[in-house]
Amino acid sequence: GEDVEQSLFLSVREGDSSVINCTYTDSSSTYLYWYKQEPGAGLQLLTYIFSNMDMKQDQRLTVLLNKKDKHLSLRIADTQTGDSAIYFCAETPGSGGYQKVTFGTGTKLQVIP
Amino acid sequence: DAGITQSPRHKVTETGTPVTLRCHQTENHRYMYWYRQDPGHGLRLIHYSYGVKDTDKGEVSDGYSVSRSKTEDFLLTLESATSSQTSVYFCAISERGDTQYFGPGTRLTVL
């Protein structure tokens, strides 16, 4: 079945860039997502990229997609302490009608002041 | 933020008792989902709904039932709670069945 893999932990200094990586197995992925979860809260949709795109930028966030290698990354520029959270990568194979969304197990980002 | 509320936000109950969790949305989205989140397992889909009175099982549906009598409400029932159902439960909604938006979660402890 589909699988989404992420590293468990990343530590960066405040002001540096963070890069969180994700690999997936489903070659028919249509949408790929990044969610952020702060302690005691639900998952907040940060951004998503459609499979026919290579890059998407949204303020401090840059998403890169390498379809050949099935690799997705999230770069956070000028990382702040408020960015400390768990980041989940997710993918879905299609659009319209019910689509199974497969989530990674999350990467915990620690920002050191 | 998507208009999704979950109630209760925290609950402690005893083994063998029935428990109902409620998800309420104000977005008029067609699809609604229940997930559980556990350390080491990530998010796992319990049940989902694709319309009023239309529901289907997810990957971990044993011991859970759901009902959706109105577009805005999706109920998750544990008929007889067990300690293995101690978890954080999240509701999610989707307009088209792909991109999902999550509620704040319910922390359930079964003693």
Interface residues (C-beta under 8 A of the other chain):
Chain A: T30 Y31 Y33 Y35 G40 A41 G42 L43 Q44 L45 Y48 F88 T92 G94 S95 G96 G97 Y98 Q99 K100 V101 F103 G104 T105 G106
Chain B: D1 I4 Y31 G40 H41 G42 L43 L45 Y48 Y50 D56 F90 A92 R96 G97 D98 T99 Q100 Y101 F102 G103 P104 G105
